Amino acid sequence: MYNNYLAEEKYKSLQKTCESVLNFTEYNMSQQENGYDEYAVYYIMHNLSNVADIDVFMVDKNGVIRLCACEEWGQNGSCEHTGTAIDTSVI
């Protein structure tokens, strides 16, 4: 029973984190003429990832990772995760 509670709380935290990233990205895109500011989105993703203790990344419509919340992406604008395809059925 306790494990179910923890799993449910982690799921809620994950869901809130994803919603926060989505809301910020949508707002950021509405303020930019050509897409969004990748580094602004990275910054919010990175901080939410640290607080929620989860991996956070943004994929394109084909499930390919384009932006990641890891330190390497923040330093280089790319990382070992960039370009990795995620099965779209789990997204």
MINUNU-391761 format. One record per atom (N, C-alpha, C): x, y, z; residue number from 1. Coordinates in nm, 4 decimals. Each point is the difference from the previous one (the first is absolute). Layout:
pt px=X, py=Y, pz=Z, nr=NUM $
...
***
This chain:
pt px=0.0817, py=-0.1186, pz=0.0000, nr=1 $
pt px=-0.0817, py=0.1186, pz=0.0000, nr=1 $
pt px=0.0870, py=0.1263, pz=0.0000, nr=1 $
pt px=0.1046, py=-0.0002, pz=0.0818, nr=2 $
pt px=0.0903, py=0.1141, pz=0.0069, nr=2 $
pt px=0.0706, py=0.0224, pz=-0.1336, nr=2 $
pt px=0.0393, py=-0.1102, pz=-0.0666, nr=3 $
pt px=0.0654, py=0.0111, pz=-0.1309, nr=3 $
pt px=-0.0927, py=0.0605, pz=-0.1035, nr=3 $
pt px=-0.1286, py=-0.0355, pz=0.0051, nr=4 $
pt px=-0.0973, py=0.0580, pz=-0.0929, nr=4 $
pt px=-0.0131, py=0.1499, pz=0.0220, nr=4 $
pt px=0.0006, py=0.0423, pz=0.1264, nr=5 $
pt px=-0.0079, py=0.1425, pz=0.0320, nr=5 $
pt px=0.1202, py=0.0741, pz=-0.0578, nr=5 $
pt px=0.1196, py=-0.0557, pz=0.0220, nr=6 $
pt px=0.1206, py=0.0637, pz=-0.0521, nr=6 $
pt px=-0.0015, py=0.0063, pz=-0.1519, nr=6 $
pt px=-0.0432, py=-0.1065, pz=-0.0638, nr=7 $
pt px=-0.0070, py=-0.0022, pz=-0.1467, nr=7 $
pt px=-0.0995, py=0.1043, pz=-0.0500, nr=7 $
pt px=-0.1129, py=0.0111, pz=0.0657, nr=8 $
pt px=-0.1006, py=0.0995, pz=-0.0402, nr=8 $
pt px=0.0523, py=0.1417, pz=0.0190, nr=8 $
pt px=0.0691, py=0.0251, pz=0.1095, nr=9 $
pt px=0.0558, py=0.1326, pz=0.0245, nr=9 $
pt px=0.1083, py=0.0337, pz=-0.1020, nr=9 $
pt px=0.0843, py=-0.0964, pz=-0.0338, nr=10 $
pt px=0.1048, py=0.0225, pz=-0.1004, nr=10 $
pt px=-0.0647, py=0.0277, pz=-0.1356, nr=10 $
pt px=-0.1055, py=-0.0733, pz=-0.0330, nr=11 $
pt px=-0.0706, py=0.0216, pz=-0.1265, nr=11 $
pt px=-0.0595, py=0.1412, pz=-0.0037, nr=11 $
pt px=-0.0609, py=0.0432, pz=0.1099, nr=12 $
pt px=-0.0577, py=0.1344, pz=0.0052, nr=12 $
pt px=0.1091, py=0.1053, pz=-0.0169, nr=12 $
pt px=0.1138, py=-0.0219, pz=0.0638, nr=13 $
pt px=0.1119, py=0.0930, pz=-0.0116, nr=13 $
pt px=0.0499, py=0.0057, pz=-0.1436, nr=13 $
pt px=0.0136, py=-0.1148, pz=-0.0624, nr=14 $
pt px=0.0434, py=-0.0069, pz=-0.1395, nr=14 $
pt px=-0.0984, py=0.0718, pz=-0.0913, nr=14 $
pt px=-0.1275, py=-0.0240, pz=0.0216, nr=15 $
pt px=-0.1031, py=0.0644, pz=-0.0818, nr=15 $
pt px=0.0038, py=0.1519, pz=0.0158, nr=15 $
pt px=0.0135, py=0.0487, pz=0.1220, nr=16 $
pt px=0.0067, py=0.1452, pz=0.0238, nr=16 $
pt px=0.1241, py=0.0601, pz=-0.0642, nr=16 $
pt px=0.1108, py=-0.0732, pz=0.0069, nr=17 $
pt px=0.1238, py=0.0482, pz=-0.0611, nr=17 $
pt px=-0.0169, py=0.0141, pz=-0.1507, nr=17 $
pt px=-0.0559, py=-0.1018, pz=-0.0626, nr=18 $
pt px=-0.0220, py=0.0044, pz=-0.1453, nr=18 $
pt px=-0.0957, py=0.1119, pz=-0.0385, nr=18 $
pt px=-0.1044, py=0.0186, pz=0.0777, nr=19 $
pt px=-0.0951, py=0.1076, pz=-0.0275, nr=19 $
pt px=0.0673, py=0.1367, pz=0.0132, nr=19 $
pt px=0.0870, py=0.0146, pz=0.0988, nr=20 $
pt px=0.0712, py=0.1261, pz=0.0178, nr=20 $
pt px=0.0907, py=0.0306, pz=-0.1180, nr=20 $
pt px=0.0723, py=-0.1017, pz=-0.0472, nr=21 $
pt px=0.0868, py=0.0178, pz=-0.1170, nr=21 $
pt px=-0.0836, py=0.0372, pz=-0.1214, nr=21 $
pt px=-0.1108, py=-0.0702, pz=-0.0213, nr=22 $
pt px=-0.0872, py=0.0287, pz=-0.1135, nr=22 $
pt px=-0.0542, py=0.1425, pz=0.0075, nr=22 $
pt px=-0.0491, py=0.0400, pz=0.1163, nr=23 $
pt px=-0.0546, py=0.1351, pz=0.0151, nr=23 $
pt px=0.1058, py=0.1064, pz=-0.0259, nr=23 $
pt px=0.1190, py=-0.0202, pz=0.0543, nr=24 $
pt px=0.1069, py=0.0964, pz=-0.0209, nr=24 $
pt px=0.0393, py=0.0067, pz=-0.1464, nr=24 $
pt px=0.0113, py=-0.1152, pz=-0.0651, nr=25 $
pt px=0.0398, py=-0.0044, pz=-0.1412, nr=25 $
pt px=-0.1051, py=0.0675, pz=-0.0874, nr=25 $
pt px=-0.1267, py=-0.0278, pz=0.0255, nr=26 $
pt px=-0.1066, py=0.0645, pz=-0.0771, nr=26 $
pt px=0.0039, py=0.1519, pz=0.0188, nr=26 $
pt px=0.0205, py=0.0447, pz=0.1227, nr=27 $
pt px=0.0094, py=0.1438, pz=0.0246, nr=27 $
pt px=0.1218, py=0.0574, pz=-0.0719, nr=27 $
pt px=0.1124, py=-0.0681, pz=0.0110, nr=28 $
pt px=0.1233, py=0.0460, pz=-0.0626, nr=28 $
pt px=-0.0178, py=0.0105, pz=-0.1509, nr=28 $
pt px=-0.0661, py=-0.0994, pz=-0.0603, nr=29 $
pt px=-0.0230, py=0.0013, pz=-0.1450, nr=29 $
pt px=-0.0905, py=0.1153, pz=-0.0398, nr=29 $
pt px=-0.0947, py=0.0341, pz=0.0858, nr=30 $
pt px=-0.0923, py=0.1094, pz=-0.0330, nr=30 $
pt px=0.0706, py=0.1358, pz=0.0047, nr=30 $
pt px=0.1136, py=0.0049, pz=0.0684, nr=31 $
pt px=0.0748, py=0.1252, pz=0.0126, nr=31 $
pt px=0.1114, py=0.0132, pz=-0.1043, nr=31 $
pt px=0.0277, py=-0.1055, pz=-0.0732, nr=32 $
pt px=0.1094, py=-0.0014, pz=-0.0978, nr=32 $
pt px=-0.0583, py=0.0005, pz=-0.1417, nr=32 $
pt px=0.0680, py=0.0597, pz=-0.0905, nr=33 $
pt px=-0.0459, py=0.0002, pz=-0.1397, nr=33 $
pt px=0.0325, py=-0.1308, pz=-0.0701, nr=33 $
pt px=0.1150, py=-0.0575, pz=0.0301, nr=34 $
pt px=0.0451, py=-0.1214, pz=-0.0689, nr=34 $
pt px=0.0213, py=-0.1139, pz=0.0984, nr=34 $
pt px=-0.1080, py=-0.0626, pz=0.0448, nr=35 $
pt px=0.0134, py=-0.1143, pz=0.0894, nr=35 $
pt px=0.0125, py=0.0391, pz=0.1451, nr=35 $
pt px=0.0992, py=-0.0554, pz=0.0682, nr=36 $
pt px=0.0168, py=0.0250, pz=0.1426, nr=36 $
pt px=0.1480, py=0.0147, pz=0.0329, nr=36 $
pt px=0.0263, py=0.0569, pz=0.1149, nr=37 $
pt px=0.1357, py=0.0184, pz=0.0485, nr=37 $
pt px=0.0435, py=-0.1297, pz=0.0683, nr=37 $
pt px=0.0832, py=-0.0804, pz=-0.0676, nr=38 $
pt px=0.0408, py=-0.1305, pz=0.0513, nr=38 $
pt px=0.0632, py=0.0105, pz=0.1385, nr=38 $
pt px=0.0819, py=0.1009, pz=0.0216, nr=39 $
pt px=0.0690, py=0.0102, pz=0.1284, nr=39 $
pt px=-0.0942, py=0.0412, pz=0.1128, nr=39 $
pt px=-0.1012, py=0.0779, pz=-0.0293, nr=40 $
pt px=-0.0995, py=0.0329, pz=0.1019, nr=40 $
pt px=-0.0793, py=-0.1245, pz=0.0374, nr=40 $
pt px=-0.0381, py=-0.0784, pz=-0.0997, nr=41 $
pt px=-0.0721, py=-0.1243, pz=0.0248, nr=41 $
pt px=0.0909, py=-0.0990, pz=0.0733, nr=41 $
pt px=0.1267, py=-0.0074, pz=-0.0415, nr=42 $
pt px=0.0956, py=-0.0873, pz=0.0690, nr=42 $
pt px=0.0075, py=0.0372, pz=0.1473, nr=42 $
pt px=0.0105, py=0.1280, pz=0.0293, nr=43 $
pt px=0.0154, py=0.0453, pz=0.1379, nr=43 $
pt px=-0.1165, py=-0.0470, pz=0.0866, nr=43 $
pt px=-0.1222, py=0.0177, pz=-0.0465, nr=44 $
pt px=-0.1155, py=-0.0431, pz=0.0803, nr=44 $
pt px=-0.0039, py=-0.1525, pz=0.0086, nr=44 $
pt px=0.0321, py=-0.0693, pz=-0.1095, nr=45 $
pt px=0.0025, py=-0.1466, pz=0.0029, nr=45 $
pt px=0.1056, py=-0.0502, pz=0.0981, nr=45 $
pt px=0.1172, py=0.0602, pz=-0.0036, nr=46 $
pt px=0.1102, py=-0.0416, pz=0.0865, nr=46 $
pt px=-0.0377, py=0.0158, pz=0.1476, nr=46 $
pt px=-0.0585, py=0.1141, pz=0.0335, nr=47 $
pt px=-0.0393, py=0.0231, pz=0.1387, nr=47 $
pt px=-0.1121, py=-0.0929, pz=0.0452, nr=47 $
pt px=-0.0992, py=-0.0195, pz=-0.0841, nr=48 $
pt px=-0.1079, py=-0.0924, pz=0.0348, nr=48 $
pt px=0.0522, py=-0.1430, pz=0.0123, nr=48 $
pt px=0.0928, py=-0.0361, pz=-0.0859, nr=49 $
pt px=0.0603, py=-0.1332, pz=0.0062, nr=49 $
pt px=0.0714, py=-0.0206, pz=0.1327, nr=49 $
pt px=0.0725, py=0.1011, pz=0.0443, nr=50 $
pt px=0.0706, py=-0.0098, pz=0.1280, nr=50 $
pt px=-0.0960, py=-0.0097, pz=0.1175, nr=50 $
pt px=-0.1046, py=0.0798, pz=-0.0011, nr=51 $
pt px=-0.0960, py=0.0009, pz=0.1105, nr=51 $
pt px=-0.0775, py=-0.1320, pz=0.0057, nr=51 $
pt px=-0.0463, py=-0.0463, pz=-0.1156, nr=52 $
pt px=-0.0811, py=-0.1222, pz=-0.0043, nr=52 $
pt px=0.0854, py=-0.1268, pz=0.0001, nr=52 $
pt px=0.1315, py=0.0156, pz=-0.0169, nr=53 $
pt px=0.0929, py=-0.1124, pz=-0.0047, nr=53 $
pt px=-0.0398, py=-0.0999, pz=-0.1101, nr=53 $
pt px=-0.0240, py=0.0546, pz=-0.1196, nr=54 $
pt px=-0.0335, py=-0.0825, pz=-0.1161, nr=54 $
pt px=0.0758, py=0.0534, pz=-0.1216, nr=54 $
pt px=0.0098, py=-0.0825, pz=-0.1020, nr=55 $
pt px=0.0574, py=0.0432, pz=-0.1270, nr=55 $
pt px=-0.1091, py=0.0679, pz=-0.0807, nr=55 $
pt px=0.0311, py=0.1153, pz=-0.0564, nr=56 $
pt px=-0.0966, py=0.0747, pz=-0.0805, nr=56 $
pt px=0.0630, py=0.0301, pz=-0.1350, nr=56 $
pt px=-0.0743, py=-0.0241, pz=-0.1054, nr=57 $
pt px=0.0473, py=0.0325, pz=-0.1336, nr=57 $
pt px=-0.1184, py=0.0346, pz=-0.0874, nr=57 $
pt px=0.0274, py=0.0682, pz=-0.1103, nr=58 $
pt px=-0.1029, py=0.0387, pz=-0.0951, nr=58 $
pt px=0.0243, py=-0.0756, pz=-0.1297, nr=58 $
pt px=-0.1076, py=-0.0568, pz=-0.0540, nr=59 $
pt px=0.0111, py=-0.0742, pz=-0.1247, nr=59 $
pt px=-0.0794, py=0.0694, pz=-0.1096, nr=59 $
pt px=0.0347, py=-0.0311, pz=-0.1246, nr=60 $
pt px=-0.0796, py=0.0513, pz=-0.1116, nr=60 $
pt px=-0.1171, py=-0.0946, pz=-0.0242, nr=60 $
pt px=-0.0785, py=0.0259, pz=-0.1028, nr=61 $
pt px=-0.1203, py=-0.0805, pz=-0.0246, nr=61 $
pt px=0.0316, py=-0.1454, pz=-0.0352, nr=61 $
pt px=0.1259, py=-0.0283, pz=-0.0338, nr=62 $
pt px=0.0412, py=-0.1362, pz=-0.0317, nr=62 $
pt px=0.0629, py=-0.0718, pz=0.1188, nr=62 $
pt px=0.0040, py=0.0671, pz=0.1145, nr=63 $
pt px=0.0552, py=-0.0608, pz=0.1202, nr=63 $
pt px=0.1506, py=0.0109, pz=0.0131, nr=63 $
pt px=0.0629, py=0.0877, pz=-0.0795, nr=64 $
pt px=0.1452, py=0.0183, pz=0.0054, nr=64 $
pt px=0.0324, py=0.1110, pz=0.1002, nr=64 $
pt px=0.0904, py=-0.0285, pz=0.0936, nr=65 $
pt px=0.0373, py=0.0983, pz=0.1016, nr=65 $
pt px=0.0722, py=0.1169, pz=-0.0660, nr=65 $
pt px=-0.0527, py=0.1199, pz=0.0241, nr=66 $
pt px=0.0581, py=0.1224, pz=-0.0558, nr=66 $
pt px=0.0627, py=0.0875, pz=0.1081, nr=66 $
pt px=-0.0522, py=-0.0077, pz=0.1212, nr=67 $
pt px=0.0487, py=0.0823, pz=0.1097, nr=67 $
pt px=-0.0047, py=-0.0837, pz=0.1264, nr=67 $
pt px=0.1054, py=0.0047, pz=0.0791, nr=68 $
pt px=0.0130, py=-0.0829, pz=0.1195, nr=68 $
pt px=0.0348, py=0.0888, pz=0.1188, nr=68 $
pt px=-0.0415, py=-0.0392, pz=0.1184, nr=69 $
pt px=0.0257, py=0.0793, pz=0.1203, nr=69 $
pt px=0.1337, py=-0.0320, pz=0.0662, nr=69 $
pt px=0.0819, py=-0.0830, pz=-0.0625, nr=70 $
pt px=0.1275, py=-0.0378, pz=0.0624, nr=70 $
pt px=0.1023, py=0.1137, pz=-0.0091, nr=70 $
pt px=0.1010, py=-0.0082, pz=0.0855, nr=71 $
pt px=0.1064, py=0.1019, pz=0.0052, nr=71 $
pt px=0.0721, py=0.0131, pz=-0.1344, nr=71 $
pt px=0.0259, py=-0.1133, pz=-0.0640, nr=72 $
pt px=0.0733, py=0.0012, pz=-0.1272, nr=72 $
pt px=-0.0740, py=0.0830, pz=-0.1049, nr=72 $
pt px=-0.1331, py=-0.0147, pz=-0.0080, nr=73 $
pt px=-0.0759, py=0.0778, pz=-0.0979, nr=73 $
pt px=0.0115, py=0.1487, pz=0.0325, nr=73 $
pt px=-0.0071, py=0.0337, pz=0.1277, nr=74 $
pt px=0.0100, py=0.1403, pz=0.0402, nr=74 $
pt px=0.1340, py=0.0625, pz=-0.0347, nr=74 $
pt px=0.1052, py=-0.0799, pz=0.0020, nr=75 $
pt px=0.1329, py=0.0509, pz=-0.0310, nr=75 $
pt px=0.0288, py=0.0036, pz=-0.1496, nr=75 $
pt px=-0.0566, py=-0.0961, pz=-0.0761, nr=76 $
pt px=0.0363, py=-0.0154, pz=-0.1407, nr=76 $
pt px=-0.1138, py=0.0191, pz=-0.0996, nr=76 $
pt px=-0.1240, py=0.0070, pz=0.0483, nr=77 $
pt px=-0.1135, py=0.0074, pz=-0.0918, nr=77 $
pt px=-0.0289, py=-0.1337, pz=-0.0663, nr=77 $
pt px=0.0635, py=-0.1040, pz=0.0507, nr=78 $
pt px=-0.0192, py=-0.1363, pz=-0.0487, nr=78 $
pt px=0.0561, py=-0.0938, pz=0.1063, nr=78 $
pt px=-0.0427, py=-0.1262, pz=-0.0045, nr=79 $
pt px=0.0506, py=-0.0978, pz=0.0964, nr=79 $
pt px=-0.0141, py=-0.1397, pz=-0.0590, nr=79 $
pt px=0.0398, py=-0.0998, pz=0.0774, nr=80 $
pt px=-0.0078, py=-0.1373, pz=-0.0481, nr=80 $
pt px=-0.1445, py=-0.0436, pz=-0.0262, nr=80 $
pt px=-0.0971, py=0.0676, pz=0.0609, nr=81 $
pt px=-0.1413, py=-0.0347, pz=-0.0178, nr=81 $
pt px=-0.0599, py=0.0611, pz=-0.1266, nr=81 $
pt px=0.0553, py=0.1129, pz=-0.0425, nr=82 $
pt px=-0.0521, py=0.0708, pz=-0.1165, nr=82 $
pt px=0.0010, py=-0.0911, pz=-0.1220, nr=82 $
pt px=-0.1122, py=-0.0077, pz=-0.0663, nr=83 $
pt px=-0.0109, py=-0.0830, pz=-0.1198, nr=83 $
pt px=-0.0496, py=-0.1404, pz=0.0270, nr=83 $
pt px=-0.0099, py=-0.0385, pz=0.1282, nr=84 $
pt px=-0.0502, py=-0.1326, pz=0.0347, nr=84 $
pt px=-0.1499, py=-0.0046, pz=-0.0270, nr=84 $
pt px=-0.0442, py=-0.1070, pz=-0.0633, nr=85 $
pt px=-0.1425, py=-0.0155, pz=-0.0294, nr=85 $
pt px=-0.0680, py=-0.0765, pz=0.1151, nr=85 $
pt px=-0.1101, py=0.0547, pz=0.0479, nr=86 $
pt px=-0.0812, py=-0.0617, pz=0.1043, nr=86 $
pt px=-0.1228, py=-0.0607, pz=-0.0672, nr=86 $
pt px=-0.0379, py=-0.1187, pz=0.0414, nr=87 $
pt px=-0.1199, py=-0.0629, pz=-0.0546, nr=87 $
pt px=-0.1191, py=0.0916, pz=0.0274, nr=87 $
pt px=-0.0656, py=0.0466, pz=-0.1039, nr=88 $
pt px=-0.1089, py=0.0977, pz=0.0152, nr=88 $
pt px=-0.1185, py=-0.0576, pz=0.0779, nr=88 $
pt px=-0.0101, py=-0.1303, pz=0.0121, nr=89 $
pt px=-0.1111, py=-0.0571, pz=0.0761, nr=89 $
pt px=0.0146, py=0.0232, pz=0.1503, nr=89 $
pt px=0.1212, py=0.0316, pz=0.0470, nr=90 $
pt px=0.0202, py=0.0244, pz=0.1424, nr=90 $
pt px=0.0039, py=0.1482, pz=0.0336, nr=90 $
pt px=-0.0147, py=0.0835, pz=-0.0993, nr=91 $
pt px=0.0038, py=0.1446, pz=0.0220, nr=91 $
pt px=-0.1395, py=0.0494, pz=0.0345, nr=91 $
***
